[in-house]
Amino acid sequence: MNEATQTGQRTHTVRAARNALLALFMIGGITVSTWGPRLPSIRADLRVGDAVIGLVLAAVAVGSVAGLAASSALLSWLGARRSIQVEVVLITAGLAVVGLGAGVAASLVVTTIGFVAIGFGLGWIDITLNVEAAAVEQLAGHTLMPLLHGGWSIGAIVGSALGAGATALSIPFTAQFVGEALAMAVVGFVAVRFLPTASDLDAVGAAEASAVIRPPVVARIRSWLSGWTDLRLLLIGVVMLGVELGEGSANSWLTLAVRDDHHQTNANAALFFVTFAIGESAARIFGGPVVDRVGRVSAIRITTAIGVLGLLLFILGGAPWIVLVGVLLWSVGVSMGFPLGMSAAADSGPNPAARVSVVASLGYVANLGGPPVIGLLAESFGLLDALWLVVALFVVAFAVAGALGTRDVSRKVLTP
């Protein structure tokens, strides 16, 4: 194969894989934003309170942790393409079960099973997609990861907009969830056909990239465990813990707080949620130059301070426009913690992939496991007062943001 042919094949493979991964990341974003705008209706159909809803949502966290734990073994067993096919089935079938379980059967058990399936699929697909993205990024020779993760944010906007639209049109959430599940299953199964196999990568001279797809499981586990003894890495994780709790709480509780405590309609509450998703995505899209100018530490301190202000306006504000401003500032507050935490973890010492895995685990658990804690607090103190926990963790993230500073070591030394 001559150089021109190899270059053309490489370009075609990268473009097809990038678009496929972008679609798959969007499926994840749509899924996690689907139930947030419809929680008031789900709660009403199930005839339960905030504490029970919080426990039902904990099923997502339980499933996600299980999916994360099993991902390496399942990926090695099934390979990337088959793994993603199974993951898409779990996610979409789980979403349909939630819709039918809450809306038709009015069953907490069935609804919970659906959320467990969604969580397991999301935890598993998060690892699979990032491993595939790393291989494709290496093949491309330039950075693709921010764009692909942006697909998740775009998906969140689409999902929240669909929820708001369905609410405004009085479409039952059962019909919405089942319809979305069918559409996402079709997109997922089409997209996976365009992902490169190991032989595809080898054919364009990227044997080293294909090796990324199935790293040694034992080595990954040992590197991951060693990261939990590094103080700086754990402080980076604390930043991500606080910020991701803020994001997860918004995903799960913002609409209920707007409806119940700020006395807005279901449709308006869903639109507040859409505003949050758009604000977070815009901050990530346009925040890169700001980070380059002020650095990671200042960027985290600025955004977490903005997040504190936003939550204060949201908790204490009375007029709807004040609450809306609070939602926008809250969205900025959660925008940079995850991407900058991942970057800082990679810079924090040797074996960057394993170190990133540690902080990703903390962020993931906070995003999905934090909302049930908010629900339990809400049952005793009220939903708005429960959000003071998020304020406190934002302040902690501000205080330890110095851990995200750039090391005085070349990235080449840190890259295996």
Beta strands, then each sheet from edge to edge (+ up, - down):
end
